[in-house]
Amino acid sequence: MTDHSAYWSTLDHELARFPAAPEVNLTPLRRTEYATVYEVKLTSIGPYRLFGFLSVPTGDGPFPGLYLTPRYGSVNNVPHPDDRRRYVVFQLMHRGQRLADQPFAAPYPGLLTLGIDDPAQYIYRSIVADCLRGAEFLLSRPEVDAARVGIRGDDLVLLVMARRAGFAAADIGAMLFYRLMEARARTDAYPTEEINDYLRAYPEHEAAVGATLAHFDPQAHAPGIVARVLLQTGDPGDPGGPEWLAPLRDALGGEVEEYRLTHEGGTDHDWLDAWLAGQLGATPHPRIWRIER
Amino acid sequence: MPAARKPADQYGTSAVRPADFDLFWDDLLAEAASIPLNPTLTHIPMRSTAEVDVYEIGYDSLDGLRIAGWYCVPKESYLPPPYPALLIVPGYISEPTLPKSWAKLGYAAVGVAPRGKLRSNARFNPGYPGLLVNNIIDRHTYSYRGFYIDAARAVDFVLTRPEIDHSRIGVHGSSQGGALTITTAALRSDVITCGAPGAPYLCGFMDAASLTDSYPYEEMNEYLRLHPEREAAMRATLDYFDGINFAPRIKCPILVYVGEADDVCPPETGYAFYNALTGPKTIHAYPRCAHDSGAYWEMANVQAFLAEHLRPARPQERAQTTVG
């Protein structure tokens, strides 16, 4: 077993020691005629109690499922009504994010480098465990059609898919860990700039930081992913462009599609929504409206 | 969400400006002015670069709350003072980022964290979701009462800094940052030089909630589904906080930009704000753009607009795209 696979199998074993112990509580405030929303609490490694929003469409299921992995930031929105109408949606808040910030409140900026010198102590080791726990929860729900479960988010999606089977399709947007030690030389935008800040302060830690981040680079996880993956690509020549993403595309074990972002948010949303709906047998919900003149 | 709508610029608004709107805010400004600012700066070497020094700042605001922020200022070895100031105000779910890229252009840039944001939430924390509807039927305790003042108080922080040219102070942000751009330009019209709000939120609240089911406005719809009898009280409160009603107080040039397919902050409400402005104004609208409000193209215009009025030393550099 390689160091990389030992690192992640140890995490799986550690997570398996803690029952999820889910609490699923109805939220009357967010109930509509088309869906019912629940507030969910789950246990992850630590042990640490996580939070999530679960929404179940009204009617006879099972329904397609959609797992929304947490963004980089303190807040994740309640799942959008468009998704709640079609899917059993689960939005996880990982440890430190709002609603899961007791006893640990994540710092922004700062979360990306918390414990980064040591792979065993790096905060994202625990956050990946949180995301795995969230995936297990959604995949276990009786309302979900197990053959039609999608997943959407940043490259944490790929780490989850590599370790938990059951997802039919993935829509991947911005990357957090992909080629991060290279990306940091090409931008001063946060959160990548957190790595630059840290290594300006501790230049002697560069090798250790690189070694930790290597465990999280989705390229290292890609060969084990056989589900269909959609990669959103930016402009040629930019980090996020097609050339930048080519090594990841080539490493993925299943079918890969690319969507070149137009930067028109409405156009991009409607295309991506239709793609995922098509993969999961749902109806597209475009948001661009017609103008009556 | 309706499948078809009239052109956004023809929609208008149902917001009504209360007769005592200015009195309400002038009283609050006077109350805030009576509170000593007690500004603090703590240098953060780890976040500083060869060109920019980064500080964590703090100041006191309404209700005795301590407000945090980031202050990014060019090093004198990189660019000599005085600098124009630029307030970068945050979106609803985003935390204030460090405006280092603006400081590289030559601005003394402040990233404001009003109450409830991380580092300003020890004693006020309605959460997300929650902030938008916290005490929404009482204007005297509604969450945005203090939130707006906290952003305006950042101007007082700027005025304490000797390295800043106090005749050049701009404000910019998108989404809730667009709303705070509007309210800060209105509440501190005595010193704000220009403002660039993108995808302005908190304009035409009741209209917006009827036009979309996207969050955060969906928080209002949820509240009214549970408490329909409170609609009139909600409307009465929100008229005191509506960006459209702040528009007549703004004297400086304003650049507004909107996405014509914005499901989060409907473009109708951005136009209603723009139409209510009485001073120099420009609007750029982007078809098929949503809450991004065309920022991919518009950021160059925003930078040029701010540079025209604030004259930073290195306007040719590129700032990070502002997100809400």
Interface residues (C-beta under 8 A of the other chain):
Chain A: P28 L29 R30 R31 T32 G73 S74 V75 N76 N77 V78 H80 P81 D82 R98 L99 A105 P107 Y108 P109 D188 A189 Y190 E193 D197 Y198 R200 A201 H263 E264 G265 G266 T267 H269 R287 I288 W289 R290 I291 E292 R293
Chain B: M1 P2 A3 A4 R5 K6 P7 P45 M46 R47 T49 I93 S94 E95 T97 L98 K100 S101 L118 G127 Y128 P129 D213 S214 Y215 E218 E222 Y223 R225 L226 G259 A261 D262 D263 Y286 P287 R288 C289 A290 H291 D292 S293 G294 Y296 W297 Q320
